[in-house]
Amino acid sequence: MKQKNINKSNESITKRTDLAINGAEPAFSEPLHVGRPNIGNRELFLQYTEQILDSRWLTNNGPVVRELEEKIAEYHSVAHCVAMCSGTIALEIAIRALKLKGEVILPSYTYIATAHALHWQGIRPVFADIDPQTHNLDPDAVRQAVNSRTTGIIGVHLWGRTAAVEALQEIANEHELKLIFDAAHAFGCSHQGRKIGAFGDCEVLSFHATKFFHTFEGGAVLTNNARLAEKMRLMRNFGFAGVDNVIYPGTNGKMTEISAAMGVSNLQAIDKVIKHNHLIHQAYQQALAGIPSLRLLEFDQNESNNYQYVIVETTEDCPVTRDHLVEMLHAENILARRYFWPGCHNMKPYRDLYPESTSNLSSTEQVSERVIVLPNGSCMDRASVEIVAAVLQVALEVPIADQTSI
Ligand SMILES: *Cc1c(COP(=O)(O)O)cnc(C)c1O
């Protein structure tokens, strides 16, 4: 059955004049977004909402937040889950609870919040380069960036593919550094068969609405360290150790009950969401296989993944620039994205503060100029994937003018 947002079939996109950028009708009548929010189990959410409203317990470590924390900890086989109001606040509280200061090493190829969380805690983010194959921190680059001011490392499990956990831990041990993982992309993902959550000193999740698993806004820190978890619980609630007893200058990082209800509802539907994402990812794999100028990033089939991110890279000999490809996709209402271009170090705050930090980030710059994130999730089905592939196929044919000039 034809989806209501599809204007034409993939068979009718065969030449350049079939593309919307050249005046044809867009392939989709409504935009396909990267990260369209999941709704999970709607009935369950509404049921919880009624309960929350009836109980008048809306926030302050309520029963639904505690239920969600327990379920998420269990899902990741980790002892403690401390839920927060956002992934960024969760990062900041983890950074503060671990007493990081001075300099902390992190990739530049990440969402800007990883760097901001350090800067907001008065810490200098020191950007190290990535491995162009994995898109994750290159341990050799991390080793080179360590100096006497370094107090920690933040590895990012980018696209849900885990960072070089053992190598980073080894560097941390050697230099007595703390190790945090930004696991914002990695809900439910595994590393050598073990779910993320207990690696490093702690791991930080984001539950923002566009993430694979969400609570409208929210986040959490996972750890097996009971003392660290207790400290973070204190910090997220103004430092209250009991009624009228403040023992730490804390902040407000609490998650609301309604957010937790969305979390519980999303958790109930999570297997279905993963299955759908995986099928769509496989459909992309098949549909893009015949296009030589694009490389689809693969997931290790021996690990758990959420398959949320469909990442393609343009190859060196790609006849069309990445940005022009994105432009052509947008014209079709396929809202592909250029994550995380141009890298945190090239964003104004960090470029102005640390202009010298641009050296030695060549893989970061190369990858950030080649990556396209294609839509996955609830807005996609197999037919839509085939249309996206047909657009890319036609868009990537070498233009006549370029052929004659070779
Ligand atoms: C989304 C994200 C964050 C920030 O999380 P919020 O919940 O939006 O504050 C941090 N790091 C990475 C890698 C992210 O993708």
Ligand as a Chemical Component Dictionary entry (heavy atoms), coordinates in Angstrom:
data_LIG
# 
_chem_comp.id                   LIG 
_chem_comp.type                 NON-POLYMER 
_chem_comp.pdbx_formal_charge   0 
_chem_comp.three_letter_code    LIG 
# 
loop_
_chem_comp_atom.comp_id 
_chem_comp_atom.atom_id 
_chem_comp_atom.alt_atom_id 
_chem_comp_atom.type_symbol 
_chem_comp_atom.charge 
_chem_comp_atom.model_Cartn_x 
_chem_comp_atom.model_Cartn_y 
_chem_comp_atom.model_Cartn_z 
_chem_comp_atom.pdbx_ordinal 
LIG C1 C1 C 0 21.928 14.483 22.737 1  
LIG C2 C2 C 0 23.333 14.437 23.172 2  
LIG C3 C3 C 0 23.765 15.068 24.353 3  
LIG C4 C4 C 0 22.902 15.997 25.150 4  
LIG O1 O1 O 0 21.788 15.453 25.693 5  
LIG P1 P1 P 0 20.512 16.359 26.066 6  
LIG O2 O2 O 0 19.602 15.391 26.723 7  
LIG O3 O3 O 0 19.970 16.920 24.795 8  
LIG O4 O4 O 0 20.977 17.432 27.000 9  
LIG C5 C5 C 0 25.087 14.887 24.729 10 
LIG N1 N1 N 0 25.946 14.163 23.988 11 
LIG C6 C6 C 0 25.584 13.581 22.834 12 
LIG C7 C7 C 0 26.581 12.774 22.062 13 
LIG C8 C8 C 0 24.271 13.722 22.377 14 
LIG O5 O5 O 0 23.917 13.163 21.209 15 
# 
loop_
_chem_comp_bond.comp_id 
_chem_comp_bond.atom_id_1 
_chem_comp_bond.atom_id_2 
_chem_comp_bond.value_order 
_chem_comp_bond.pdbx_ordinal 
LIG C1 C2 SING 1  
LIG C2 C3 SING 2  
LIG C2 C8 DOUB 3  
LIG C3 C4 SING 4  
LIG C3 C5 DOUB 5  
LIG C4 O1 SING 6  
LIG O1 P1 SING 7  
LIG P1 O2 DOUB 8  
LIG P1 O3 SING 9  
LIG P1 O4 SING 10 
LIG C5 N1 SING 11 
LIG N1 C6 DOUB 12 
LIG C6 C7 SING 13 
LIG C6 C8 SING 14 
LIG C8 O5 SING 15 
# 
